[in-house]
Amino acid sequence: MVDETSLTEGGKKRASGSWGTQRFVAQPPQFVPPVDVIELDDTILILLEIAGIQTDELKITLYHRLLVISGNRPRTDFQSAMYHQAEVRFGAFSVEIPIPWAIQEQQVLATYQSGFLKIELTRKQAQRIHIVDLHNDQDEGTIRNE
């Protein structure tokens, strides 16, 4: 079975199957901006090169150990323009970055300056558990958090 696909308004694709049924599928992101992920002793630093965007066009979401950065860089429309070279990408974008360890969600810091989005994620300190020696008469044999 071959599907015919065409673009519709609103950035969605309309796919028609051989039986005439239509289904709407969200259009995938138009580009992926370059990203650096740098691991330091207690911080993960993420640099996203995304010039020409307003901060209200950015969405940064943390799902457990997955950071998702998405947004839209709008294109300036020029009337009756003929492009001789077009390398700058515009439109919707999305980046998913797996985080290797738990982070302190209250200490996430995001800044946007000179075309770079910088996100700092601080490592959550491991919880230490004190194990009591059951053969020692001075302790009760309980486990407690320190």
N, C-alpha and C positions, 0 to 999 in steps of 0.2 A: 504494500500500500504506500503510495507517495502522497505526502502532505504538501499543499501549496501554502506558502507563508507570505503575508503582506503586512506592511506597517500600517497602523491606524493612528489617529490622533491620540495624544497622551502618552506616547512612547511604549505602547503595548503592541504585541504582534497578534495578528488574527490568523489562526491556522484552520484550514478547512480540510476535513478528511474526505474520503471517497463517498461517504454517505451523506455529505452536505451538512454535517454537524460542525459547529464553530466552538472553539475554546480560546480563551484569552490567556496569554502567557506573558509575564513581566519580562521586559527587555533586559538582557544582562548589562552590567556596567560597560560603559564605552571605553574606559581605559583604566589602567592601574598605575598610579604615580610611583616613582622610585622611593624605596624605603630602606633605611638603615636600622638594624636592631643591634644594640650594643649592650652587653652584659658586663656590669661592674660588680664589685664585691657585694653590695646590698641593694643595687638598683638596676633596673632595665631602662635604658634610654632608647626611645624610638624617635627617629627623625624622618619626616615625610615631606618631600619636596612638592609643594602644591601652591605655586605662585598664582596671584590673580583671583583669589577666592575670599569671600567674606566669611567671618567666623560664624555667622548665623546660618551659613550653608553647610557647616560641618556637624557630623553626629559621631560621637565617640561613646562606645558601649563596651562594658566589660562583663562577659559571661563567664564566671568562674575563672578559668585559665585561658580564655580566648578574648583578645582585644579586637574589636571591629571598628574600623574608621571608614566612614562613608560621607559622601557629600556630592555637590554639583558645582562645576565650574562653568558658568554660562558663557556662551560665545557672543561676541559683539557682531551684530549683523550689519553689513555694509551694503547699501543699495547699489545694484549694478556692478558688483565687484567681480573681478577675475583673479583668482589666486594663482600666482606663479610658483609659490612654494607654500606648503601648509604642513608643518611638523608639530605644532602645538596642539595637544589634545584637549577637547572640551567635552562637557556633558557629565553624566553620572559616573562616579567611581566608588570602589569599595575595596578595602584591604582587610584581610583577616590575619592576625598575628598570634600564634600560640605562645603562651607564657609558660616557661619551664617550672616555675614554683609559685606558691601562694604569695599574694601581695597584700599590702595594707590598703584597702579600698578607700579609707578616709584620707590617705596621703597622696592620691594621684594628682599630679600637677601637669596641666596642658597649657602651652603658650604658643602663640603664632606671631612670628616676626620675620620680616624680610623674605617672605615666601616659604618659610619652613615651619611646619607644625612640629613642636617638640613635646613629647609626653614622657614623664618620669614616673616609673612605678617602683615603689619601695618594697623590698622583700619583707614578708611577714616573718617575725621571729619565731623560730620553732619553740613549741611549748615543751619545757623540760619537766619530766616526771621523776620525782624522787622515789626510788624503790627502797623500802625498809627491809633490813635484814631480819628475817623471821626468827633466826637463832639468837638474836640479841634480846635480852630481857628488858632493856630500857625502852624499846620501841613497841608499839602495839601491833605492828604488822599491817599497817594501812598504807595505801598509796595516796599521795597528795600532790597537787600541782605546786610548782614553785614560781 
